Amino acid sequence: MNIVGDKVTLRAIERRDLEILHKWSNDPEITKMLGGWHFPSSMPDQEVWFERLSFSSLNQRFAIETQDLGIIGTANLVDINWKDRNAFHGMLLGDKDIRRKGYGTDTIKTITRYAFEELGLMRLDGNMVSYNEPSIRVYTEKCGWKVEGTKKQFWFRNNQWWDQVIVGITREDYLKFTNQ
């Protein structure tokens, strides 16, 4: 089942996507904006990662696709906690020329709608490197998420420590935001 937004469709990641995913996973301009730890990866590494993807109800990863451009990024709902009805969401947009055109906003709104209206979750969490101000703004200003905290000196990038900005949205806040 694909998840359809206004500009994007979230679909399963396919083997045909591996070449572009490999390119993005090795692009320093992309990886410096993401949380977590990133090492150079080979195409065999990418294939192993793909083989380990599963139809798990705890971790879902999606290709972000547009009708005109094809795959433009990835999004996820991971660490889904069905008992407490929450999950972590993250997103990666690929090439720079597709940014600032509403694709990220539509992806966040689409996955948030899916999480609350289809999966019945009660909250979503996310986090960003503090210098990734464009992502923080899109989540909080355009999609109704809230900054809920900061973990000081959480990530080490370019010989410097950076804070982790924690964002989240509850089902109640989502419903208020969508009914504005």
C-alpha positions, -999 to 999 in steps of 0.1 A, spaced: 0 0 0 14 34 -10 8 64 12 -2 94 -10 3 131 -1 -3 162 -21 31 162 -38 47 129 -28 40 92 -25 56 71 2 62 36 -11 83 6 -3 120 9 -10 129 -13 -40 161 -28 -53 161 -3 -82 165 25 -56 198 12 -43 221 31 -67 206 66 -57 204 56 -20 241 46 -22 250 79 -37 231 98 -10 246 77 18 281 88 7 273 125 1 289 145 29 265 174 23 236 151 30 250 131 59 263 161 78 226 172 82 215 138 96 217 125 131 235 92 138 269 80 127 278 77 91 307 58 75 315 55 38 295 26 24 300 4 -5 273 -9 -29 276 -44 -12 269 -26 21 239 -10 6 227 -44 -7 231 -60 28 211 -31 43 184 -36 17 182 -74 23 178 -67 61 147 -44 55 117 -64 64 80 -60 66 83 -54 103 55 -38 122 82 -21 144 103 -4 117 90 10 84 112 27 58 98 44 27 110 59 -5 97 94 -11 87 96 -47 71 122 -70 54 116 -103 78 138 -122 111 132 -104 110 96 -92 127 89 -59 138 121 -41 145 108 -6 135 84 22 113 87 53 107 63 82 86 54 112 109 33 134 110 19 169 72 17 168 59 10 202 24 -5 198 17 -7 235 23 30 242 14 40 206 45 61 196 73 60 171 103 79 158 102 96 125 131 107 103 135 119 67 163 124 41 158 146 10 184 138 -17 198 163 -42 199 200 -32 178 211 -62 146 195 -49 148 212 -15 126 242 -6 99 232 -30 74 217 -4 84 181 -8 97 178 28 67 196 42 44 173 23 64 142 34 61 152 71 24 160 68 18 127 49 36 104 73 21 123 103 -14 118 89 -6 81 83 8 76 118 -22 92 135 -51 84 112 -42 50 99 -19 34 125 -36 50 155 -4 62 171 -6 89 198 28 106 193 57 109 170 93 119 180 122 131 159 155 149 164 179 171 144 215 184 146 211 220 160 226 236 129 200 220 107 177 250 111 158 245 78 146 211 91 137 224 125 117 252 109 98 230 85 88 206 113 78 233 138 65 261 116 49 242 87 39 209 102 28 215 138 56 197 156 71 213 187 106 216 200 105 196 232 141 198 244 178 199 237 205 175 245 237 195 248 268 185 229 253 153 215 269 150 181 305 156 170 308 171 135 337 190 119 358 189 151 330 206 171 302 194 194 266 202 184 233 199 203 205 175 195 172 193 191 143 170 201 109 175 183 76 158 187 39 159 180 10 144 197 -22 132 181 -40 160 199 -17 187 186 -18 172 151 -57 174 151 -55 210 163 -29 219 136 -49 203 108 -81 220 118 -67 255 117 
